Amino acid sequence: PVKEFSVVAIDRPLKFNPNTEDVIEVDFERKLLLANPNGKIFALESEVKKVADGDVHPHPLTLHVNVGDCVKIKLTNRMKEGKTSFHVQNMAFDPKDSQGINVGNNPGDQTVAPGKSKVYTFFAHPDYYLNGGLVWDFGDVRNVRHGLYGGIIIGPRGSVYRDPETGKDITMGNSWKADVIVDKSYPENEGLENYRSFALYFQDEDNILGTSFMPYLQNVAGLTGVNYRLEPWIYREDEGCELGNIFTPCVAADNDPATPVLKAHAGDKVMINVFGAHNEQNQMFNLDGHQWRRHIKQEGSDMIDVEEFGASEYIQAYLLNGAGGTYHVPGTYLWLNARTPYQQAGQWGYFKVLPTGDRSILPLAGAGVSGKSAQADESQEDRLSMR
């Protein structure tokens, strides 16, 4: 199957927490940045107007395809200045026209100038199986820091993707969270069940923290976030939270915390895709109360609940026994960066495991594959990508 997406690169100032100041001084006159006036993002053509208006808080571009799909990305550069490109990891491509990088003796220009467009072609090769491909801009490597990154999540052959709250088909949409509805008619999908899929993009730029220079620094500085969002402890303390309840809903804000909230019913199968979107240091992803295989297809693989990753690296956390752990216990669990200074800077959030009777999200059981278009609908509203 061929899936075609129209993607644009635009200038879009980013504010990582709508309730805080843009700059928080941490230590030794260093500053934690919670806004980027020079922000740039990838978005679908159908989203550009509402994203550019600033009324919604975007997430990084996240597309969903299946094993065996041929994926065509038409990239249009709508930035005021500077070239852009679309490079994808963990997918097959012809390096002479779809690598997205001008390198070596490859012919032509694989970047896109302002006002121009280019089509890139990728293939979700079966050898890669279920996977995630980090998207980077190589038109200007500085643009990744500003937000020109995203991902392509590869699901089981024939799957469709659903908004977990409305049930809308978002197979051709842009969505950091989706229900994956597995097509059981394919023999290779035997034994697979429908599951929840989430994408978390970590970024940081402090290259001094943890180094052996006096004075020793204790706090993270620079532009730091997850999915263009951040929830610093120091802000929560200013709002009246104490260290003993720092992770509880102790801030009087509708979106507490500002970072992504993952939701699943107890016992649901869950895949969390973690990307090192832009990193100066290695980080540690942890999910409280849950474990996953270090290598998803390897029988006897080590079971872990924290995993290290660095810039451009990818973690595929398919939760053992599903949401709520071994005993499917409902409750609010924490996902976070296990390096404490980065937790304090705001790289943490909630994984809400809901009772099976809760209807704030749709149940996975009983959902089946139905007909759908394999081309993005330009008029399609995609509110999921904006929450």
C-alpha positions in Angstrom: 0.0 0.0 0.0 1.1 3.6 -0.7 0.4 6.3 1.9 0.8 9.9 0.9 1.2 12.8 3.4 1.5 16.5 2.6 3.8 18.0 5.3 4.9 21.6 5.7 7.7 23.2 7.6 6.6 26.5 9.2 7.9 29.1 11.7 6.0 28.7 14.9 7.1 30.3 18.2 6.8 27.7 21.0 5.9 28.1 24.7 6.6 25.0 26.7 4.3 25.8 29.6 1.5 28.4 29.2 1.4 29.0 33.0 5.0 29.9 33.6 7.5 32.6 32.8 9.5 32.1 29.6 12.8 32.1 31.5 13.5 30.7 35.0 16.9 31.5 36.6 18.3 28.3 38.1 21.9 28.6 39.4 25.1 30.7 38.7 23.1 33.0 36.4 22.1 30.1 34.2 18.6 30.0 32.8 16.0 27.2 32.1 14.2 28.2 28.9 10.5 27.5 28.6 9.9 29.3 25.3 11.5 29.5 21.9 10.5 32.6 19.9 12.4 31.0 16.9 10.4 27.8 17.0 9.8 25.8 13.9 7.7 22.7 13.4 6.5 20.1 10.9 2.7 19.9 10.4 0.2 18.4 8.0 -1.1 20.7 5.3 -4.6 20.5 6.8 -3.3 21.7 10.2 -1.3 24.8 9.1 -4.0 27.5 9.6 -5.0 26.5 13.2 -1.3 25.8 14.2 -0.1 29.1 12.8 -2.9 31.1 14.5 -1.4 30.1 17.8 -4.7 28.9 19.4 -3.5 25.4 19.9 -0.4 23.9 21.4 1.1 21.5 18.8 3.0 18.3 19.4 5.8 17.1 17.2 4.6 15.6 13.9 3.8 12.0 14.4 2.6 9.9 11.5 1.4 6.2 11.6 2.1 3.7 8.9 2.2 -0.1 8.7 4.7 -2.8 8.0 5.0 -3.1 4.2 3.7 0.4 3.4 5.4 2.7 0.9 5.3 6.2 2.3 5.5 9.3 0.2 6.0 12.6 2.0 5.5 15.8 0.0 7.4 18.4 2.0 6.7 22.1 1.4 8.9 24.8 3.0 6.8 27.7 4.3 9.4 29.2 6.6 10.5 32.8 6.0 14.1 31.8 5.4 16.4 28.8 5.3 16.2 25.4 3.7 14.6 22.3 5.3 14.5 18.5 4.6 12.9 15.3 5.8 15.3 12.6 7.0 13.8 9.4 8.6 15.6 6.7 10.5 14.6 3.0 10.7 12.9 3.1 7.3 14.3 2.0 3.9 15.0 4.7 1.3 17.1 5.5 -1.8 20.0 7.6 -0.5 20.2 9.3 -3.9 16.8 11.1 -3.6 15.2 10.5 -0.2 17.9 10.6 2.4 17.1 14.3 3.1 20.8 15.1 3.4 23.2 16.6 0.9 26.2 14.3 1.4 29.1 12.8 -0.6 28.7 12.6 -4.3 24.9 12.1 -4.3 23.4 14.0 -7.2 21.1 17.0 -6.9 19.8 18.9 -3.8 17.8 16.9 -1.3 16.8 20.0 0.7 13.9 22.3 0.1 14.1 26.1 -0.3 11.4 28.5 1.0 8.3 28.3 -1.2 9.4 25.0 -2.8 8.3 21.4 -2.4 9.9 17.9 -2.7 8.6 14.4 -2.5 10.5 11.8 -0.3 9.8 8.1 -0.5 10.3 5.6 2.3 9.5 2.0 2.8 8.5 0.3 6.1 10.5 -2.9 5.4 9.3 -6.0 7.1 12.9 -6.6 8.5 12.4 -3.6 10.7 9.1 -5.0 12.0 7.2 -2.8 14.5 9.4 0.3 14.9 9.7 4.0 15.1 11.6 6.3 12.8 12.8 9.7 14.1 12.4 12.5 11.7 15.0 15.2 11.5 15.6 18.3 9.4 19.0 18.4 7.7 18.4 21.5 5.7 19.9 23.3 8.7 21.0 21.2 11.6 20.2 24.1 14.0 16.5 23.7 13.1 16.2 20.4 15.1 16.9 22.4 18.3 14.1 24.8 17.3 11.6 22.0 16.9 11.9 20.6 13.4 11.7 16.9 14.4 9.0 14.3 14.6 8.4 10.6 14.0 6.9 7.9 11.9 5.5 5.0 14.0 5.3 1.6 12.2 2.5 -0.7 13.3 1.4 -4.2 12.3 0.5 -4.8 8.6 -3.0 -3.6 7.7 -3.7 -1.7 11.0 -5.9 1.4 11.2 -5.5 4.1 13.8 -8.2 5.6 16.0 -8.6 8.6 18.2 -8.8 7.0 21.7 -11.5 9.5 22.8 -13.7 10.1 19.8 -13.2 7.0 17.8 -12.3 9.0 14.7 -10.2 7.3 12.1 -6.8 9.1 12.2 -4.9 6.7 10.0 -3.8 9.5 7.8 -3.6 12.1 10.6 -0.9 13.6 12.8 -1.2 12.2 16.3 1.1 11.6 19.2 -1.4 9.1 20.7 -3.6 6.6 18.9 -5.3 3.3 19.3 -3.8 0.7 17.0 -6.5 -1.6 15.6 -4.8 -4.7 14.3 -6.0 -6.5 11.2 -6.2 -10.2 12.2 -6.7 -11.4 8.6 -2.9 -11.3 8.1 -1.2 -14.5 9.4 1.8 -12.5 10.7 -0.6 -10.6 13.0 -1.7 -13.8 14.7 -1.4 -13.4 18.5 -1.3 -9.5 18.3 -4.0 -7.5 20.0 -5.2 -4.0 19.7 -3.0 -1.6 21.7 -2.5 2.0 22.7 0.4 3.8 21.1 2.1 7.0 22.5 5.1 9.0 21.3 7.3 11.1 23.6 10.1 13.3 22.2 12.8 14.4 24.7 15.0 17.4 24.1 17.8 19.1 26.1 20.8 21.2 25.5 22.8 21.5 28.7 26.3 20.2 28.0 27.8 21.3 31.3 25.6 19.6 33.9 27.4 16.6 35.4 30.9 17.5 34.2 33.9 17.8 36.5 34.2 21.5 36.7 33.8 23.7 39.7 31.4 25.0 40.8 29.4 21.8 40.4 26.0 22.6 38.9 22.8 21.1 40.3 20.2 22.4 37.9 19.5 22.0 34.2 19.7 25.1 32.0 18.8 25.8 28.4 15.8 24.7 26.2 14.4 21.5 27.7 11.2 19.7 27.1 9.0 16.7 26.1 6.8 17.2 23.1 7.3 20.9 23.3 6.2 20.9 26.9 7.7 21.2 30.4 6.6 21.1 34.1 9.4 22.4 36.3 9.4 21.7 40.0 10.5 25.3 40.8 7.3 26.6 39.2 5.2 24.1 41.1 6.9 25.1 44.4 6.1 28.8 43.6 2.5 27.7 43.2 2.4 26.2 46.7 3.4 22.6 46.1 5.8 20.9 48.5 8.5 18.3 47.7 6.3 15.7 49.4 3.4 16.2 46.9 5.3 17.7 43.9 3.9 15.0 41.6 0.2 15.4 42.7 -2.3 17.8 41.1 -1.3 20.6 43.3 -1.4 23.5 40.8 -4.6 25.3 40.1 -4.4 24.9 36.3 -6.6 23.1 33.8 -3.6 21.4 32.2 -1.7 20.2 35.3 0.8 19.0 34.4 1.5 20.7 31.1 3.4 17.6 29.9 1.6 14.8 27.9 -0.9 12.6 29.9 -1.0 9.0 28.7 -4.3 7.1 29.3 -5.2 3.5 29.1 -7.7 1.1 30.6 -6.3 -1.4 33.1 -4.9 -4.4 31.2 -4.7 -2.6 27.8 -1.7 -3.4 25.7 0.5 -0.3 25.5 3.4 0.7 23.3 5.4 3.9 24.4 7.7 5.2 21.7 10.5 7.3 23.1 12.7 9.5 20.9 15.9 11.3 21.6 14.8 14.3 19.6 17.6 16.7 20.4 20.0 15.9 23.2 23.4 17.0 24.5 23.4 14.3 27.2 22.2 10.7 27.6 18.9 10.4 29.4 17.0 7.7 31.2 13.3 6.9 30.5 11.4 5.3 33.4 7.8 4.3 33.8 6.7 3.6 37.4 5.2 0.2 38.1 5.8 -1.3 34.7 8.4 -3.3 32.7 9.2 -4.0 29.1 11.5 -6.2 27.1 14.9 -4.6 26.2 14.5 -6.2 22.7 10.8 -6.5 21.7 11.2 -9.6 19.5 13.8 -11.5 21.6 12.5 -14.3 23.8 14.3 -14.2 27.1 15.2 -10.6 26.7 16.1 -8.6 29.9 13.0 -7.1 31.5 13.6 -3.4 32.4 11.7 -0.5 33.8 14.3 2.2 33.0 16.3 2.5 29.7 19.1 4.9 28.6 18.9 6.8 25.4 20.8 9.6 23.7 20.4 11.9 20.8 18.7 10.3 17.8 18.1 7.0 19.7 14.7 5.3 20.0 13.1 3.2 22.8 10.2 0.9 22.1 8.5 0.1 25.4 5.8 -2.5 24.9 4.5 -3.0 28.4 4.6 -6.5 29.9 1.2 -7.5 31.1 -0.3 -4.2 29.9 -1.4 -1.1 31.7 -1.4 -1.4 35.4 1.4 -4.0 35.5 1.1 -7.7 36.5 -2.1 -7.2 38.5 -3.7 -4.5 36.2 -3.9 -2.0 39.1 -5.7 1.3 38.1 -4.1 4.5 39.3 -1.9 7.3 38.2 1.7 6.3 37.4 4.6 8.5 36.5 6.7 8.5 33.4 9.8 10.5 33.7 13.5 11.1 33.1 15.2 9.1 35.8 18.1 11.6 35.9 16.8 13.7 38.9 18.0 17.1 37.6 15.9 16.6 34.4 12.9 15.6 36.5 13.3 18.8 38.4 13.5 20.7 35.2 10.2 19.3 34.2 10.7 16.1 32.2 7.9 14.1 33.8 4.2 13.4 33.4 1.3 11.1 34.1 0.3 7.6 32.9 -3.3 7.3 34.0 -4.5 3.7 34.2 -8.2 3.9 34.3 -10.8 1.3 35.5 -12.2 -0.8 32.6 -15.6 0.9 33.0 -14.2 4.4 32.5 -15.5 6.0 29.3 -13.2 9.0 29.0 -11.4 6.8 26.4 -12.9 4.1 24.2 -12.3 0.4 25.0 -9.9 -1.5 22.8 -11.9 -4.8 22.9 -14.2 -5.3 20.0 -12.7 -2.7 17.7 -12.1 -3.9 14.2 -10.6 -2.8 10.9 -12.9 -1.1 8.4 -12.4 0.6 5.1 -10.3 3.8 5.0 -8.6 6.1 2.5 -4.9 5.8 2.0 -4.4 9.5 1.3 -4.5 12.3 3.8 -7.7 14.3 3.7 -6.8 18.0 3.4 -10.0 19.1 5.2 -9.6 16.6 8.0 -9.7 18.2 11.4 -7.0 16.7 13.7 -7.5 17.9 17.2 -5.6 14.9 18.7 -2.2 16.2 17.6 -2.9 19.5 19.3 -3.5 18.3 22.9 
